[in-house]
Amino acid sequence: MVNSGPVSSNSVTLLINPPAQFVTSTLTTGLIGVPYTQAINITGGTPPFLFAFANGVFPPAFR
């Protein structure tokens, strides 16, 4: 190794949140043509969270 000048070091703390996990395991039944609202509880992760309906199929946790 070639000495290329002064070297310094520093310590840092890195906080890594656990992955987001759904706590809500079931959803209330919806009706066609009626607006639907349901709270979804999540633990872990880093908010804000964004959810989207993909390919017309709910994720397995909500089937």
MOBELGI-V600763 format. One record per residue. SS is DSSP state (2 for helix, 1 for strand, 0 for the rest). NEAR is the number of other C-alpha atoms within 12 Angstrom. Layout:
BEGIN
<<SS:NEAR> <SS:NEAR>>
END
This chain:
BEGIN
<<0:4> <0:5> <0:6> <0:6> <0:7> <0:7> <0:7> <0:6> <0:6> <0:6> <0:6> <0:6> <0:6> <0:6> <0:8> <0:10> <0:12> <0:12> <0:13> <0:19> <1:17> <1:21> <0:15> <0:16> <0:18> <0:17> <0:20> <0:14> <0:13> <0:11> <0:9> <0:7> <0:6> <0:8> <0:9> <0:12> <0:11> <0:14> <0:14> <0:20> <0:17> <1:20> <1:16> <0:16> <0:17> <0:15> <0:14> <0:9> <0:16> <0:11> <0:14> <0:10> <0:10> <1:8> <0:7> <0:7> <1:11> <0:15> <0:16> <2:10> <2:14> <2:17> <0:12>>
END
